[in-house]
Amino acid sequence: MELDISPLAPAQFAELNDIDGVDIFTTSIAGGYKGRDNLLLAKFCEGTSVAGVFTTSKCASAPIDWCKAYIDNGVARGLMVNAGNANAFVGKVGAQTVEQTAQAAAAFIGCTPQEIFVSSTGVIGEPLDPQPMMDALAQLDDAKRGGYEAAANAIRTTDTYAKGAGATLDLDGVEINISGIAKGSGMIAPNMATMLAYVFTDAPIAADVLDALLKPANRASFNAITVDSDTSTSDCCLVFATGKADIDPITKLDDPRCALFAEALRAVLHDLALQIVCDGEGAQKLIIVKVEGATSDQSADVIARSIANSPLVKTAVAGEDANWGRVVMAVGKAGEPADRDKLQIRFGDLLLTDQGQRSPHYREEDAAAYMKNDQIEIGVDLGLGDGAATIYTCDLTHGYITINGDYRS
């Protein structure tokens, strides 16, 4: 059964520019997933560089092992993604499936299997039969070509809408394009990226430079979101640079053009990350948790995640209950330095607590009215230092239980 589109979904799929050197194909395997195409193949021109970040899960999927084995080569000719089966926790057959399907994709493109990057998403623990994928790859033709919206739809599982974001920038008087897609709705507490995200650019950037730009952009975007505190076995974010833009290659991190590209890349990843949170399973509200005044940025991050992952905080927001006591609880349980008598908590611009007690300016009716918004900002000032962090999450509703209780049914 197709899920209702999240009330936080954007009005329409982003308008993304085609990337010179990227050809996209989508088709269905095993009847598709929920009636949609569920196989994506992106073909890249020769000379495409690649960088990526991957899940730190100790139970990573076979496709993650494959990608990590070849990412340091820095060269890509193809990306293959299937939805509906994660090809995870299936023993040696998982690696065999990846190798066979990578060989089939390589034969279609005309490259080595090691230049094919593979992702799978869906149910964990079910063997993935490679033959339907190999048959589908053998039958790809121009009729199967698609755009970025088709690609974003082909990688969906419980997502209620396709996710895309893009940017353009000027480098040396030439327009540079960045177009990205992502999927993710549940099992989102990335410890690297998110379930799946792919970004394409025509900029000529060396793989090591691309890697150096991706990691900090990832920390401030995909690594700053959580839906349910669960890190997937299949998380990955890959960036492919075809080098088709007519400018001198960027081969050094101290190239002044890096800062301009990094800013645009961060914007694309941040947009995709927020779309994932807004499509959190059963989500009705976006929650932004801002912590400042901590003893360090790392300490602020731990406290912000404690708040963002608290079921009590998330259900209070779902119920539009201004129960700031649950925020106090989440700060206190985080195990980081905090002084009860210096703690300030805000909902939006409303000061709720001050000097270890309810603020004298607090009015329940004002807080209750604020909680009716679609976007809730929880602010915490510890008053101890300069550490700060921002984490994005969503509320926790009955819809989350319904979706996950029926996931394999």
ZIGI-V443647 format. One record per pair of residues at least 24 apart in sequence whose C-alpha atoms are under 6 Angstrom apart, sorted by the first residue. I is the first residue (numbers start at 1). J is the second residue. If there is no record, write none. Layout:
# ZIGI-V443647
i->(I/I)
j->(J/J)
This chain:
# ZIGI-V443647
i->(3/5/6/8/14/14/16/16/19/21/21/24/24/25/25/25/26/29/37/38/38/38/39/39/39/40/40/41/41/42/42/43/43/44/44/48/48/48/48/49/49/49/49/49/49/50/50/50/50/50/50/51/51/51/51/51/52/52/53/53/53/54/54/54/55/55/57/59/60/61/61/61/62/62/62/63/63/67/74/76/77/78/79/79/79/80/81/81/81/82/83/83/83/83/84/84/85/85/85/86/86/86/86/86/87/88/88/89/90/90/97/101/104/152/156/159/165/166/177/184/185/185/185/185/186/186/187/187/187/188/188/188/188/188/189/189/189/189/190/190/192/193/193/193/193/194/194/195/195/196/196/196/197/198/198/198/199/200/200/201/202/202/202/202/202/203/203/203/204/204/205/205/206/209/213/217/221/221/221/222/224/225/225/225/226/227/227/229/277/281/282/282/282/283/283/285/285/285/285/286/286/287/287/287/287/287/287/288/288/289/289/289/289/290/290/291/291/291/291/291/292/292/292/293/293/293/293/293/293/293/294/294/294/294/294/295/295/295/296/297/297/300/300/300/301/303/303/306/306/308/314/314/315/317/318/320/320/322/322/342/343/343/344/344/345/345/346/346/347/347/348)
j->(160/160/279/278/164/165/166/179/202/45/242/145/146/144/145/146/144/132/154/82/83/154/81/82/154/80/81/79/80/78/79/77/78/77/78/75/76/241/242/74/75/76/207/240/241/74/75/76/207/239/240/207/210/211/238/239/237/238/192/236/237/192/235/236/192/235/233/233/233/88/233/234/88/94/95/118/119/117/207/115/115/116/116/117/118/118/118/119/120/120/120/121/122/155/121/122/121/122/123/120/121/122/123/124/128/124/125/125/125/127/130/134/134/181/183/185/268/268/201/276/276/279/280/281/280/281/230/231/232/226/227/228/230/231/226/229/230/231/223/231/223/222/223/236/237/222/235/234/235/235/236/237/237/237/238/239/239/239/240/241/241/242/243/244/245/241/243/245/243/249/249/250/251/253/262/266/269/270/273/273/391/391/392/393/393/280/393/309/393/400/397/399/400/394/395/374/375/394/395/375/394/375/376/377/392/393/394/377/392/377/378/390/391/379/390/379/380/381/388/389/381/387/388/381/382/383/384/385/386/387/382/384/385/386/387/384/385/387/387/387/388/387/388/389/389/331/334/330/334/393/395/396/396/395/395/371/372/367/368/383/381/382/380/381/379/380/378/379/377/378/377)
